[in-house]
Amino acid sequence: MAGTVGVLRRDVDKWELSAAALFVATMTVLSVLVLAKVPFPFRGADEQGHLSYVIHLANTDRWWPDLAAMPLYDRNGAPLAGANFINHPPLFYWLSLPVYEAATALRADLSWMRAFSLALSVGAFMTLGGFGVRMQFGILGFVALLAGMVFLDVPTFAGSFNNDQMAALGGAAACLGAAKRISPGNDRSGLPLVLAGVVLCSVKLTAFLLVGAFAAFALAGAPKPRADLRGLAALGLTGAVAATPYLVLWAVYGSPAPNTPGQELMLKAYIAEFGWQNVPKVDALEYLTNVPSLFAVQLGKSALPLLVLAAMFGALFVGFMPSARKDRPVAAALVRAAFAATLVVLCIHIAFAYRRYVAYGWLGDLYPRYYFPLLGAYGLGWALCVRRAVAVVEL
């Protein structure tokens, strides 16, 4: 009997590994196909702003630029009249500089900067595949993850040159690391992966908060006799160091996500283009009732995106079910950590978006892609739901 079970498990592993490989290959192919069709620079991914940041660092030879005085550049590296609207610290752009310098040395078109982002995305897909195998997503779980990522339009952004892809890789690494750290046996590679993931996510404030909170909740809620205090201490120290650039921005500009002159010009231009200045102003309560629609409209104007987003988020409640906590304690703990981190960051995100709405009439801050770094943990919740649904059908 034991031998039969072992054979069955090896077969399951074989099919699960195949599903993981197919997931990585499909996401990579879709990303490349979309990339080939999308003109450079892609406005929807703010490519011109991110590219201009790198060019400005190269031209000025400054390690920390003045965000209030950065110009925009065209795809050939020539300066434009407009001010840059990117307000992130420079870590991602430092790491992108060698790619830019290689492209200019070879006189290659600067659209090749996308290769750096695509490589980061493929790394994220592979890490998600490894996470899925470790957490036993199963074939249907990988199908659910793939469908969710396609619905969320991940392939459209996966090859675009911006800092989202580094945050996605960091989030995937943190998910895998947390799974290793809180599992029985306490895999020593787990904590370094978590910390590296948090550092990678520090290139983008929302990702840094989201993945940092996820890691803290995962380590604090580990299915062990007590919280992982050593892991939490290391996370706190790493987070404090990684947060330093945002403290600098706060000291210089009065905010970790400053409204620079370029930001304000961008907001006003988009508001005029979309006619948002004609939208009647509403109070905070009415704004809150419209938050789900403001997220969903980024994916389409029908009711379907709203319903699917609600179902995707609602699936995370599986982590709180007694059966999941008993049968899959590590998986349930990770899903609960993702749910809690998402709620915390969502509250901050909505408050920030509402402030900009009041100040400018801006309605474009509620992007689903800001939550892409936790797609691994969300996918785990979807996989648990799929398994439960299959079990119910088989009864």
N, C-alpha and C positions, 0 to 999 in steps of 0.2 A: 504493500500500500504506500509506504513512504517513498519507494522508488517511483511509483506512478505519479505521486504528487510532485516529485522533483522534476520529472519529465514535463508535466503540465506547466510548471512554473517556468522552465527553460523555454517552452514554446511561447508562453505569454511574454516573457522577456524579449524573445526574438521578434514577435509581432509589435511589441511596444517600441523597441529600438527602431524597427522599420518605420513605424508611425512617426517617431521623433525625427528621423532622417528625412522623411517625406515632408514633414512640417517645415523643417529648415529649408529644404530645397524649394518648396512651393513659395514660401515667403520671400526667398532670395530672388527667384525668377520673377515673381510679381513686382517686386521692388525695382528690378532692372528694367522690366517692360514699361512700367510707369515712368521711370527716370528717362528713358529714351524718348518719351512723348512730351514730357513737360519742358517748356522752354526755360533757359537759364538767363537771368536769375528768376526764380519762381516767387511771385509776389506772396502767395499764400503761406510760404514758409519763411518769409522775411530774408531770403537769401542775399539780397543786395546789401542789407544792413550788416549781416554777419560777415560777408566777404569784405565789405568796406572796413570793418573793424580790423581784420587781419592786415589789409593793405596799409592802413594807417599805422599800425604797429611797425610794419616793415619800413615804411617811409620815414617815420620819425625816430626810429630806434629807441622808443620809450617802452619801458616794461609796464608802466601804469598810465594809461592815457587819461586825458581830461574828457570825460563823457559829454560834457556840455559844449565841447569845441571840436568834436570829430565830424569831418565831412563825409559825404557819400562819394563812392567811386563807381564808375561803370565797369562792365565786364572786362574791359581792356586795361583797367587800372588808372584811368584818367579821372581827375577830381570833377565832381558835379557841384552844382550850386546849393543843393539841399544839405541840411544837417542830418547826421546819423541819429536814428531813433533807438538803437540798441543800448540798453542800460545794465548790462551784465558785467560782473568782474571778469578779468582777462584770462583766467586759466585755460579755457577751451581755445582761445585765440593764440595763446603762447604755444600750445600743443599743435595748432594748425600751421604755425609759421613755417616749419620745415617743408611741409607739403607745398605751400605757396612759393617758397623760395626755389624748390625743385621745379615747379611748373614754370616759373618765370625764367629760370636758367635754361630750360629746354624750349622756351618760347612756345609752350603749350597753351591752349585756350584755358582760361581760368575755370571753365565748367568742370575741369578735371579735379577741382577741389571736392567735387561730389564723391570722388572715389574714397576719400578719407571717411566721409559720413557713411557711405555704403559699407565699408569695412567694419565700422563700429556697429552698424545695424546687423550685419551677418554675425558678428561676435555675440550680439544680444540674442539673436535667434538661436544660435548654437547653445548659449547658456540656458535659455528657456527650454530647449529640448532636453538638456541634461537635467534640469530641475524637474521637468515632467516625468522623465524616466525614474528619477530618484523617488518622486512622490507618487509613482504608479498612476499616472493619468489614465492609462489605458488608451486604446485606439479611439474610442468615442470622446474621451477627454481631450485628446489632441485635435480631433475634428472640431470640438466646441471652441478650443483656443484659436484655431485657425479661422473659423467662421467669425468669431468675435473680433479678431484683429483686422480681418478684411472689412467687416462692417464698420469698424472705427476708422477706416481709411489709413491704416498704418503704412501700407506700401507706398502711398502718395508721399509720405514724409520721410520714409526710411533712407532714401538716397539724397535728400535735399541737404544742402550745406548749411547746417545750423547746429546749435548745441543740444538739440533734443535727442540725437542719437547717442551721444556720450552719456546722457542721463538715462536713456533706455538700457544701455549696457550696464551702468551702475546699478540700476534697479534690479535687473535680472541677476547680477552677481550677489546683491544683498539678499534676494529671495533664496538663491541656492545656498548661500552662506548661512542664513538663518536656519534653513532646513537641516544642514549639517550640524550646526551648533546645538540645537535643542533636541536633536534625536538621541536615542540611547547610544552610548559609546562616545558621545562628545567629540566628534571628528575635529582634529586640531586645525584643519584648513578652514573650518567654518567661520571663526571670528575674523581672521584676516580678510576673507572674502566680503563679509559684512562691512568692515571698515573701509576697504577699498571701494566698495559700491557707494558708500556714503560720500566719500571724497569725490568720486566721479560725478555724483549727482550734485555736488556743490557748484557746478557750472551754471545751474539754473535754480533760482530760489524756491519755486514750487516743488521741484523734484527733490531738493535738499531737505525741505521740511517734510515732504511726504515719506521719503525713504528713511530719513532719520527717525521719524515718529514710528514707522513700521518696525524698524529694527529695535527700537526701545520697547515697544509693546510686545514684540516677539520674545525678546530676552526676559522681560519681566513676567510674561505669562507662559513661560515654558512649562510643559507638563512634567515637572520635576518637583521634589519636595519643597524647593524654594527658588526664588528668582535667581537668575544668573548675575550675581553682583559683580564679579570680575569682568564679565562681558559688558555690563552696563557702565562700569567705570571706564573701560577702554573706549566704549562708544562715546561717552561724555567728553573725554579728553580729545578724541579725534574730531568730534563735532565742534568743539570749541575752537580748535585750530582751523578747521575748514570754514568756520563762520567768520573768521577774521576779515576777509575781503568785504563781507557785507557790513561789518562794523565800520570799516573804513568808508564805505559808501554812505552809511548813515551819518558819520561824523562830517563828511565833506558836503553832502547834498541834502542831509536831513531825512533821508529815507534809504532803506536797503534796496528799494526798487524805485529810483528817483524819476520824477517827471522832468527830464532834461528838455531843453528847447527843441531838440529833434523829436522827442516823444510828443510834445504838445502840438508841433506842426503836423505830425502824422495823424494824431487823433482828430484834429480839426479838418484835415483833408478828407479822411474817411467819413467823418460825420456829414460833411457837405456832399460827398459822393453818394452816400446811401440815404440821404434825406432824413437822418435821425434828428436833426434839429427841429423837425416838424412833428416828432412823436411827443404826445402829451406827457408831461412829467407826472410820475406817480410817487406815492410815499413808500417807506421801507417795507411795509407789510404787503402792499400790492406787488412791489418788485420781487419779494420772496416768492409769491405765488407764480411768478413768471420765470423763475430760475430754471426749472426743468425744461421749459420751452427754449430758453436762451442757450442751454447746452445742446439740445436736440437739433436746433435749426442749423448748427454748424455741420450737421450730417445730412440734412435734407429738410424740406419744408412740409412734408406730409406728417401724419400722426405716427407712422411706423417707427421712425428713429426714437421718438419719445417713449413708445411702448417697449422697444427693445432695450433701451438704456435702463429703463425702470426694472425690467426683468433681469438684466445683467447685474445690476446693483443688488436687487432683492435676493439673488442667488447666494450672496455672501452670508445670508442668515443661516445657511447650512452649518456654518462653523459653530453656531450656538446650540445646535440640536444635540440632545443627550446621546443619541446613537452615534453621531460623528465623534463626539468627545470621548466616547468609550472605545469605539472600534478604530478610529484614526486620530489619536490625540495630538500628534505632531501636526498633521494636516489641518485639523480644526483650529489649533492654536495659531497657525500662520494665517488662516483665513480671518480669524477674529482680529488679529493684529492689523491686517490690511483694512478691514472694515473700520476699526477704531481710528487708524491713521487717516483714512479717507475722510471720515467725519470731521476730524480736527482741522485738516487742511481745507476741506470744503467750506467750513465756517469762515476761516481766514480769507479764503479766495472770494467768497461771496461778499464779505465786508469790504475788501479792497475794490472789487468790481462796482459795488454800490457807491463807494466814495467817488470813483471816477465818473460814474453815471451822474451823480449830483453835480460834480464840478464841471463836466464837459458835455453831458448828454451821451456819453460813450456806452455802447451796448455790446461791444465785441470782446470782452475779457473772459467769458466763460467757455473756454476751450476744453473739450474732452481730452485732447492730446496732452494736456498738462498732467494727466494721471497715467499715461503710458508706462512710466517706470515700474508700476506695480502690476503690470499685465500678468506676470507669472503667478502672483498670489491670487489675482482675480480668476485666472484660468484654473487654478487649483479648486477654487470654490465652484466654478462651473463643472469641473470634472467630478467633484463629489456629488453635485446635483444630478448629473447624468447617471452616475452609478446608482444613486438612490432610486431614480426613476426607472431604470432597468430592473432593479431588484423588485420594485413594486409591481411592474408589469409581469414579471416571472412568477409572482405568488399565485 
